[in-house]
């Protein structure tokens, strides 16, 4: 199927979020409270060494208005019934502020770390979402649980195992990169977690047409984590840019993300990064990322200009912009919290909420 042409960009300015991972539950409560106090709109909890749902619970109970979401939780590590129950309780605890973000992860982690099945991950994830919605409908008493698919079967729901209440389905945002996955996500989900390795051109020419081909609704959400380099001086910013070169190089060495480079005509960059990675040449990997690539895939600006730079790039492109490293910056230097709070205030200033999207 040929993807539909991109739909016109929405003029609605994005919201500004942060992401966090690897925190103890007590530290997560403090980070969530600080995020809300700083004026951010949302907090996304990634899943690595710690569990996204327990982190989301800690964040939810420490805040009043902040959107809290998993960004992302590993779907196949858990039965859809387990995920549905956790998401239901989080939606209840937050009064509707919770967003369920899910992704497939990769085969080695699913099969060898979680001892779970990974075959046909795209169709499996599609069915996973259908199972979640069927379970939630059963929780509300709207229909009997009779879900039978190729991967999952759920046919038993007794009153004592039903959480009770009448909670609306939490929004489901999925992560995906390849065209088939993007079309599927446009069909079954409420939003997409865009990979941090992206550009506006890639979103407009690849992501949005594939989502549209899947039938994505007009209010379909795009969550875009953005890698930033900021500081008070050129030297401070350049130090952060050098860190981003290496991060981009590691992401870019993975073949699955080559489409981003190919969209810009950088067809030889991913194979080169892959060879350097195999040779364990970190210095060479960073050196392989020229300024053109760095400036296209990340945002560099002084603290006082960062909000405007983010708004200029992502207005009409993203529904939510996620400051990729804000919380980790706070952990390294608590004084940075106030700097990020200033970014959030400037981002939400009336003057920033007007204008037209960047071309």
CORVEN-V87425 format. One record per backbone hydrogen bond with DSSP energy under -1.0 kcal/mol. CO is the residue of the C=O (numbers start at 1). NH is the residue of the N-H. Records with the same first field share a line. If there is no record, write none. Layout:
CO=NH, NH
This chain:
12=316
15=321
16=41
17=323
18=44
20=46
24=28
25=29
26=30
27=31
28=32
29=33
30=34
31=35
32=36
33=37
34=38
35=40
36=39
41=67
42=18
43=69
44=20
45=71
51=55
52=56
53=57
54=58
55=59
56=60
57=61
60=63
67=43
68=99
69=45
73=103
75=78
79=83
80=84
81=85
82=86
83=87
84=88
85=89
86=90
87=91
88=92
89=93
90=94
91=96
97=68
99=70
100=173
101=73
102=175
103=75
106=110
107=111
108=112
109=113, 114
110=116
120=124
121=125
122=126
123=127
124=128
125=129
126=130
127=131
128=132
129=133
130=134
131=135
132=136
133=137
134=138
135=139
136=140
137=142
138=141
147=154
152=149
154=147
158=161
159=162
171=100
172=190, 191
173=102
174=193
178=182
179=183
180=184
181=185
182=186
183=187
184=188
185=189
190=221
191=174
192=223
196=198
199=203
200=204
201=205
202=206, 207
203=208
206=210
207=211
208=212
209=213
210=214
211=216
212=215
217=220
221=192
222=319, 320
223=194
224=322
226=324
227=299
229=301
231=303
233=237
234=238
235=239
236=240
237=241
238=242
239=243
240=244
241=245
242=246
243=247
244=248
245=249
246=250
247=251
248=252
249=253
251=254
254=257
255=258
257=260
258=262
259=263
261=264, 266
262=265
266=269
268=272
269=273
270=274
271=275
272=276
273=277
274=278
275=279
276=281
277=280
280=282
281=285
282=286
283=287
284=288
286=289
290=294
291=295
292=296
293=297
294=298
299=229
302=305, 306
305=309
306=310
307=311
308=312
309=313
310=314
311=315
314=317, 318
319=15
320=224
321=17
322=226
325=329
326=330
327=331
328=332
329=333
333=336
334=337
336=340
337=341
338=342
339=343
340=344
341=345
342=346
343=347
344=348
349=352, 353
